Amino acid sequence: LGCVATTWQGKPVTMVCFQTDRPVTDPTHHSDLWLFISGNTIAKDAPQAGTPKFEKSNDLITANWTVGNRTYVLATRGDPQFLSKYLPGNTVL
């Protein structure tokens, strides 16, 4: 649906917004899946490729991993099983 280049903690971050096939429950939310991409210096504890780390924060579920010099965070509302189908290699929990 869209994207933005911004900063987080003074470092560049890109956010890409997606709409999945789920019904929209809140008309003010146009997207329901977000991918954040940053240099790996922002989240030094992010796991390497192939081993996403899942976390829950408020009503969001996130999966984060690092490939080379980039860290990726995929976020959605809901459960980890839904999120996992959008991960590289369809990571199973």
N, C-alpha and C positions, 0 to 999 in steps of 0.2 A: 504493500500500500504506500510505502514511503520510506524515507531515510533522512538522517540528519548527521552531520559531523559536528561534534561538540567537544567539550572538555569535562573530565571528571578528575577531581583532585589535581587540577592544573595540567593534566596530560590529555592528549587527543584520544577521543573515543568515537566510533561510528556506531549508530543504531539503525537497524533495518526493521521495519514493521511489516508483519504479515497478517493476513486473515485466513484462518483455517476453515475447515468445513463445518465447524461447530456453529450452532445458532447464536446470534448475538443477544445476550441477555440484558445488556445495558446500552441503550442507543447512543450514549455519549462516548462509548469505546468503539472505535472503528477497527482496531486491530486487537488480536488476542494472542499473538506470538511475537516475541521480540528477540533479535539477535544483536548482541553488543560485541564489537571487535575492538581490541586495543593492543598496544604493545605489551609484551610480557612483563614489563617492569611495574605495571599497576597492581596485578594480583600475583605476587610471587609464589603463593602457595597453591595455585591452580594446578591440577594434575596434568600429566602429559597426555598426548593423543591416545585414544582407545580406552581411557579410563575416566570418563566424566565423573565429576563429583556433584552429587545432588544435594541441594539445600532448600529449606523452606524459610521464607521470610514474609511475615504477615500473610497475605493470601496468595503470594507468588511462589511457584516452584522454579528453581533454577538448576541448570546443569552447566558446569564450567570445565574447560579443558584448555590445554596449550598445545600448539603445533608450531615448531620452530620459534620464531620471535613474536608470535601473535597469541593472545589469549581470547577465548570465545566464551560468552555467557549467553545461553539460550533460556528464555524465561516465558512462563505462561501462568495463568490462573488454573488451578485444578490439581491433577495428580501426576506423579512421576511417570506412570505408565503412558499417559497421553503424551507427555513431553518426549519420552524415549523414542517414539516413532519418527521424530524429526532430527534425531542425532545421527552423526556419521556411523554407518554400519548398523543402524537401528539397535543401539545398545539396549540389552535386556537387563532389567533390574533384578 
